[in-house]
């Protein structure tokens, strides 16, 4: 709001005042300009009211902007006093300022807007005509006609009419229009807010009972959340012109997510928080987590400081790697544990992937090789995103080359080509999905694309079947979340039992559960595979086309969890199946199924990405931890923001750039000491602590009412490789990339692969890259870089990898 006032004063009002002073000088002074008509023609009588009203509008707008700026600065000053839990007398003063802003100020601003609209609508046209007549112009210009010609000219720029032939509109008119628009929007928002306040129910015995017994009205809250989710998806689909789907989102099932959201945000009507309080909690939590990350990183780096290629890298020269002890290949992690309402962190030791272990090298080689197929099934949308300049021309050229080869194909090949096209389902008329898939997967021969199903819908997820001859593999790649229909599948979060599913497909699912949307997707892919019978034709029987090939199932995000369950379904018929997951969701499977598949399933997680850490338990812990931190803040929120930004390097130009690990950890510790109470020093008799205790009681009652469904814990599947960020370049290019991407880039970052347990990723990590680390192209690129640093050439296939493994075993 402060910046809006400054914009109005300096960018919009100055051109208007410049116009007024210039015209007043040309007309012989303010008296002639404001009180005398431009000429004595009878039709021009009272036309001087336009400059008079315009001047009054400029004066009142200036006063309103100055008063508004003073109000905003005063609100900022008053609201920065006290702490989120001990506001003191701040609340009364803030309330008085808000009432002044909402009622008298908004009414005055509405009158100013009415004055500006009256000046334009009532007198602008007649004044311009009279002004042209006084200048002896044969063809007087109508104001509205000039505006109309200008707008028409903007639409006719591509024809013979150019922008320079259009009747020009002075810049002060542009500023005048924007100023009126901003003022009108602000008045509408203010009056809408006042209307909402007046529409709130009066506190009666019925409303008081509803607040004290929220569970009796919880179904209404769930219906409200269902409507919100439906309308949000519909608006998102229309605003993106259905590029990401969304034509059928109104038919989706939002019951699971609406129940979860209604429970998650249920406060019992007593928890008094504003968005800035939550923002302060996020900032503090980010610094606490940053401290743990630096301590874990320091424990790894300090063991190997003398052998590093760079101060922040964990990658070693090949001639020195043989001298490393087993201890130097260990990593430290903090595992969150809960006992009742108490949360504590336990230090755990994990293994860094070694250059001398066959399993580690093979795992990295597989991940780097097959991540390209998990990326390829995202087709042309993600291909253009990763290649914004060269992507569209490549897709066009690929299509043109394909058309040329089709025209030159002989008649004997027409039947085979038609048969192959039947196995490409759901592509567009330009076949851009197929072209992007071939380019991403680096397939030179189109025949290596055996089958592709690009249609996306509720519980129907695209997938394809590819041939990788160098690795002698038949690859089934399943796409992750990319459309709004996939998002609806994602929110089917209630666990589904797998007892009958295990009996049907030959695995032990007794007492086990999985994500509801994952089960639906895996079933549909399995049925489609069975309907076409391509895997049986290629791998099974005496007449198999590729009997020596292995089956590998890969997927990213939602597709990763579906790949794991599909591997369970197919393993009875394909015992050598291998599953490679990239960024699987944290709420995929229960513990037994998530760990039993470690023999044939490997998952890769990139640093602080959100989805592998996402579950109901982790989100509830995030909410409770933020609320607890808000209760411990002992300084104003403005000071919290200042301390956190200063500690992160915002004011020194090194935002989120790693420096000395030990010193950075000490700096964070000192920052936290300045802004937080110690846990045993929190004033328990404060009003906020009483509200927080009541909130915890409400949440406990809601969780008990949901029964077993809310107590089932889910985990990411397989044996997990966590690519942990252990270094960051500090070059000029790295700083520019950070600024342009708002610190969401991983350019210049260095990662180390570490084996972690399935329950290590049980906490949401606040990071600037927590969302972008989940992108499939980022995972693919970083696995390729790590494999290169480990001297693995994935392009040479399984033979080269096995030779390297044998050498490592001899060493």
Buried (B, 14 or more C-beta within 10 A) or exposed (E): BEEBBEBBBEEBBBBBBEBBEEBBEEBEEBEBBBEBBBBEEEEBEEBBBBBBBBBBBBBBBBEBBEBBBEBBEBBEEBBBBBBBBEBEEBEEBBEEBEEBBBEEBBEBBBEBBEBBBBBBEBBBBBBBBBBBBBEEEEEBBBBEBBBEBBEEBEEBEEEEBEEEEBEEBEEBBEBBBBBBEBBBEBBEEBBEEBEEEEEEEEEEEEEEEBEEEBEEEBEEBBEEBBEEBBEEBBEBBEEEEEEBBBBBBEEBBBBBBBBBBBBBEBBBBBBBBEEBBBBBBBBBBBBBBBBBBBBBBBBBBEBBEEBBBEEBBBBBEEEEBEEBEEEBBBBBBBBBEEEEEEBEEEEBEBBBBBBBBBEBBBBBBBBBBBBBBBBBBBBBBBBBEBBEEEBBEBBEEBBEEBEEEEEEEEEEEEEEEEEBEEBBBBBEEEBBBBBBBBBBBEBEEBEBBBBBBBEBBBBBBBBBBBBBEEBBBBBBBBBBBBBBBBBBBBBBBBBBBBEEBBEEBEBBBEEBBBBBBBBBBBBBBBEBBEEBEBBBBBBEEEEBEBEEBBBBBBBBBBBBBBBBBBBBBBBEBBEEBBBBBBBBBBBBBBBBBBBBBBEBBBBBBBBBBBBBBBBBBBBBBBBBBBBBBBBBBBBBBBBBBBBBEEBBBBEEEBBBBBBEBEEBBEBBEEBBEEBBBEEEEBEEEBEBBEBBEBBBEBBEEBBEEEEEBBEBBBBBBBBBBBBBBBBBBEEEEBBEBBEEBEBBBBBBBBBBBBBBBBBBBBBBBBBBBBEBBBBBBBBBBBBBBBBEBBEBEBEBBBEBBBEBBEEBEEE
